[in-house]
Amino acid sequence: MTVSVDTNILFDILLPDPQYMKKSLANLKLHGKKHRLIISETVYAELASQFHDKKTLNDFISDIEIYLVNSSPEALWYAAEAWKSYTQNRGSEFLCPKCGKSHVLNCSDCGVAIFSRQHIISDFLIGGHALAHAGTLLTRDRGYYNRYFPELKLA
């Protein structure tokens, strides 16, 4: 079995995030023992922002035995379909990344609804890649992926 890894799991370990580091590291080790771990080009690019050179990034990926797998046309199609659904239905609500529930945010001074696009196309590229190339995604953004990629198993 193959498991795709989301950037947030790797950032939790690299940066490190005091709230999520231990759990993300444990999950990465657990899945790495049982499964082949992969990342998309999008995750690679997001990770690259934290490294001074390509060699260090590639060494990091190699050391933790994660493989870069390029996106297929099928993966890009899944991403585009989910992006289309998101952009057509996003409205003014904010989506909780953990549970997926929608919430309206109003300005505390004047009461006007505050609009925001919470996700960008890279989030959808990661989901589409995981669906096409692994079927399982190791991530903390469970609510978002459950909503837009319901066929994707989340680890």
Beta strands, then each sheet from edge to edge (+ up, - down):
strand 1: 2-5
strand 2: 36-39
strand 3: 66-68
strand 4: 93-95
strand 5: 102-104
strand 6: 136-138
strand 7: 153-154
sheet 1: 3+ 2+ 1+ 6+ 7+
sheet 2: 4+ 5-
end
